[in-house]
């Protein structure tokens, strides 16, 4: 009688565009120790998220069977995935209607006897190892190559891959995932056991500085404050996972843009000009080439919806409208130039420039009010898109406010940023509450 063998398969797949450049990842894990027994990942070209997820499942089941080819029906595999669709369909609770999914589901079901496989849905945060493998595969495809197991660092970031009693790898600054650096920290941690926090901090900082050409990048501090409070200072940080990355695209030009007229949410809601439409198309081509945007959210104003639609058409994505991303209501100043406002409403303009609590003439919206709604939108979006990259198509004031809040800068910083039409800015938000401004007013895609 064969001895029962039990393994866990964690699988995931992703598409940067849906459909877009896609890849999958799968890991077979010993449930007793948490050690990875086998890994699989592959860039599969242009596909949807669901196709990539099914391909990840097939790879995971195939790897499990290959590990124990003689186990037969004694092999028990527990599949854990964050795809509700795949889990429910493979469990027989949901019908498989899409023609692309049926052959993939049949292929997965034929690898092992149905009685040998069970399925469980898990949150994305608990599927980090497979998710990391899938992203490594997509990164490899972006660079014109295939994923190689020898270059993978996914196991170092996955808690499930550590045996009880083994010190967790010293992660150092978030964003540092080069194999040599991560493995060096892991080896040092294992060798010295409970190392002095100061030594870890110095090692992480020195290593990151060397790799980045002299400047620390995306560094996150040592845990010294209560949970949920952004930390301060350099040091070795825990693995915070992939950030929620908000790519902030200002809409293309309208007829009012080159004349530098106030154009907020209380005016005429102008459409894109011919120049603006060209800018939107160039931005769309830029994001299509990158293949990183996974969702698109837009201001409700027409110029943003038109810009977002151009990008969405290239990426094959839907556009979700968020009212909080609208521009400031400039009241009686709508459609006027700065000089015209100075001439007609001089005292009001002076008060507005001096205080974020002052609204424009005629019941407009103060910068303090804008900051309140943008901060609420930020928190909502970061929670919704944790670990993902989302394009926000919005306006000057909201974008400057996202950046100002990320930097912890005072309100007057709004007047000290240049933000061109169709420019791109980027802010990443990590699980510890810290934010990293990665890009501001980039217009290289328009040249």
N, C-alpha and C positions, 0 to 999 in steps of 0.2 A: 504494500500500500504506500503510495507516494506521500511524503511529508508536505503538508500545506506550506506554501510560500506566500507571504503577503508583502505587497509593495504599494506605495502611493505614487500616483502620477499627477503632477501639476502641469497644466498646459495653458497656453495663451497664444493669441495671434493679434496682429494689428495691421491697420492700413492707414497710411498718411495721405488721406484724400477720400477714401471710402466711396468708390474705388480709387486706388492709388497705389504707390509703391508699398508692398506688403511683405510681411514675414511672420514666422511663427517660432515659438520656443516651447520646449517640454523638458521636464526633468523627472527621473524616476528616483524615489527616495525610500530609504529604509525606515519604516515607521518606528522602529525601536530606538534607533540612534539619531535619526534626522539627517544622516549622511546621504549625499547624492550618489547614486549608483551609476547613473548614465544621464547625459545631456544630449539634446538634439535641437538644432535651430537651422533655419534656411530662409533665404530671401527668395520669394516666389514670383517676383514681378508685380504687375498691376492686378490687384484683386480687392475684394471687399473684406471688411472686418470679419464677417461670418465665415467666409471661405478660409481665411487665414486661421481662425479659431478651430475650425474642423480639421485643417491640416495639422495644427498643433496636437490635437487629440490623437489623430492617426499616428503621428510620429511618436508620441508618448507610449501608446499601446504597443506599437511595433518594437520600441526599445525595451519595454518590460518583457515582452515575449522572448526577445533575443537574449536577454539575460538568463532566462530559465527555460531553454528550449525543450527540456525533457519533463518539465513539471506537469504539462497537460492541464487537466481540469483541477489539479491541486493548486494552481497559481490563482491567487486572489488579488485583484487590482482595484484600489479605491481611487477614483478620478476626482480631482478637485480643480474646478475652473471658476473664473468670475464671469463667464458667459452664461447667463440665465437661459438663453435660447438653446445652446448646445446641451446643457445639463437636462433641461426639461424634455427636449426632443429625444435625446438618447435614453432617458429614463422611461420613455413611452407615454408621458403625460401630455405632451403637445404634439399635434400633427405636423408633419413636415410638408409644407406646401410649395416652397420655392424649388424650382427645377434644378438649380445649381446645388442645393443642399442634399437632395435625395441620394445621388450617387456617393457623396462624401459620407453621409450617415451610414449607408449600406457598407461602404468600405471599412469604416470604423467598427461596425458591428460584427464584421466577419473575421476580425483579427483574433479574437478570443471568444470562447463560449459566453453567451449572454449571462449565464448564471455566475460567471467568474468576475464580472465587472459591476461595480456600484458607482454612483455619481453623487457629488455634493457640490452645491454652489457655495462659493466663498467670496467675500469682498475683495476688491482689487488689491487693497493693502496687504492681504494675506497671500497674494499670488505674485510676490515680487520677483522670485527667482525666474519663473517662466516669462513674466513680463519683461524682465531685463534681457533674457535670451532673445525674445522676439525683437526688442529694440536694437540689440546688437546685430541681429540679422538684417534689419532694415537699414541700419547705419552702413553695414558692409555693402549692401546693394546700392546704396547711394554713392558709395565710393568705387563702384564697378567691380566688386569682388564678392566672394561668398564667405559666410561665417566660418571661422575656424575655432575649434574647441580649445586649442592651445593658447589662444589670445583672449578667451573669455574671462571676465571677472565677476560674472553673475553670482557664483557660489559664495564669493566673499561678502556680498551684500545681502544674502538671504539667511535669516535666522534659522530656518529649517535645516540648513546645511551644516549646522554646528552640533557636535556631540555634547552631551551634558558634561560640564566641568571644563570644557575647552574655553579659554579666554576669547572674548569677542575680538575680532580684528580691530585695531585702532584705525578708525576711518579717516580722521583728519578732516581737512576742509571739504565740504560738500562740493562736488563737481570734479574732484580729483579721483579718477577711476582708472588711471593707467595701470596695467597689470603689474609692472615693476614696482610702482609706488605702493599699491594696495598690498601686494604680497610681502613687500619689505616690512610694512607696518605689522602685518599679521605675524611674521616670523619674529620680530622684536618683542611683540606682546607675549607670544608663547615662551620665548626664552627668558624673559625677565619677570613673568608673572604679573604681580601688582606693581606696575611701574609708577614712578612719581609723575603726577599730572603735569608738573612743570616741564619734565623731560619730553613728554608726549607733545606738549604745545610747541616747544622749540623745534623738535623734529619735524612736525607737521608744517610749521611756518617756513622753516628753512627749505624743506623739500618743495613746497608749493611755490616759493619764490624762485627757486632754481628752475623749475619746469616752465614757469610763466615768463621767464626772461627778466626777472627782477621785481615784479609786482605781484603780491598775493592776489589770487582770483577766487571769487565765490567762497570766501572763507566764512565758517560759522563757528561761534564761540563755544567754550566749554560750559556745561550745564552748571550754573551757579545760582539761578533764580528759580522761582516757583514755576510750575507748569503753566504754559500759555503765555508767559512773559518773555518777550524777546530778550536774549541774553546779550551781554556786552563783553568785548575783549577777545583776544586770540586764544586758540587752544584746540584740543582734539574734540571733535563733535561726534555725536552718534549718527548713524545712518538715518537721514531724514527722508529718504526716498526722493523720487523725482518731484520737482516743484510744479505748482500750477503756473504756467507761463502765459502771461497776457501780452500779446503782440498788438500794439496800439497803432492803428492806421488812421491818419487824418484823411478825411474825404478829399476828392479832387476839387479843382477850382470850379467856382461858379462865376457869373458875371460880376459879382460883388468883390470877389477875392483880390484881383489885381488893383482894385481901387481902394483897398484896405477899409472897407465899410463894415460897421458893426452888423453882424448877421447871426442872430441867435435863434432861439426857439419861439420868439414872439413876433417874428417878422413875416416875410412873404414866402418862406420855404422854397428858395430857388432851386432849380435843377442844375446839373453839371453843365458847364460850357463844353465846347468842342475840345478845348485844351484839357479840361477836367476828365472828359471821357477817355482821352488818350492816356492820361495819367493813371486812371483806374485800370486800363488794359495792361499797362506796363507793370503795375503792382500785381495784377493777376498772374502775369507771366513769371514774375519774380517768385511768388509763393508756390506756383506750380513746379518751378525748378527746384525749390527747396524741399518740398514734400513733407513739411513738418506740421502744418496747420491741420488740426483735427476737427475744429468746430468754428463757426462764424456767428458772431453776435453783433447787431447793428443798432445804432440810434434810429429812432423812428423818422427822422427828418429825411426829406427826399434825396438830398445830395449824398447822404451816407448810404441809404438803401440802394441807390444806383451804383455807388462804388462797391458796396458789398456784393451786389448781384453780379458784377463783372468778375470778381474773384471767385464767387461760388460757382459760376458757370464753368470756370476752368478746373476747379477742384472737385466738382461733382458733389458739393455739399449744400445743405439747406441753410437758410439764414434765419436766425431767431432775433426778434426785436425786443430790445430792453429800453423802456422809457427813461430809465435813470441815466442813459448815455447821451441824452439830448444836450444841446448847447445851452448856455446861460440865456435867460430871457433878459434882453437889454432894454426893455421898456420903450420909452420914447426915443431912445438912441438908435433903434433898429433902422438900418439903411443909411445912417449918417457916417461921415468920416470923423476921425478924432478931432480934426480942426473945426468941423461944423459943430460938434458937441461942445468943444471949448468955447466957441462963440455964442452958442445959444444957452448952454447950461453950465457955465464956468464954475460956479460955486458947487454945484452937485458933482461935477467931474473931479474937482479937487478933493472933496470929501470921500468920493469913491476910491480914488487912488490912495488915500491915507488910511482907510479902514476896510477890512474884509467884511465887516458887518453892514456896510452901507450899500444900499441897492441903487441901481440907475434910476434916473428920473422916470416918474410915471408908473411906479409899482413893478419894476423889474426884479431881478433875482440877485441877491448879494453873493459874493464869493464864498462866504461862510455857509450859506444855504446849499450852494453847489457842492462844496466839500462834504457836507453831511450826506447828501444823496450819493455822491460818488463813493464815499467810504462804505456806505451800506451796500452798494452794487459790488464793490471790490470784495467784501466779505462773502457775499452770496456767490459770486462767480468763482472765487478761490475754492470755496467748499464744493461747489458743483463740479469743477474741472480739476480737482486735485490730481496731480501727476500727468496732466494733459496740456496741450498747447492750443490756446483759443485766440482767434483773431477778433479784436474789438474794433469796429469801424465807427469812429466817433469824431469829436470836434476838438478845437484848440483848448478850451478851458477844461473839459474832462481829462484830456490827456495830460496836460500840465499838472492837474490836480493829482492824478495817479502817481506821477513822478515825484511831485512835492511831498506827498504823504509817505512814499517809499523812502525818501531821503530824510524824512523828519525835518524838512526845511520850513521856514516861516512862510506865512501867506504872501509876503512881498516877493518871494521867489518866483511867483507866477509872472511877474513883469520882467524877469531876467532870463527867460528861456525863449529861444527862437523855435518856431514850429511851422515848417513850410507845408503847403498843400501836398497831400498824398505822401507825406513823410511817415517813416516807421520808427516807433520807439518800443522798447520791450522792458517789462518788469517781471521778474520771477519771484514767486512767493513760496517759502518753505514752511514745513510743518511746525517749526519752532517759533513762528511768528515773524521771522526776519524776511526782508525783501532785498532783492538785488537788482539795481537798475543796470541793464545790460546794453541798452542802445537808446540814443536820443536823437531825433530829427535826422534820421538817415534818408538821404534822397539819391543814393548811388544807383538805385534801380530805374531812376527817371532819366539818366544820362545816356 
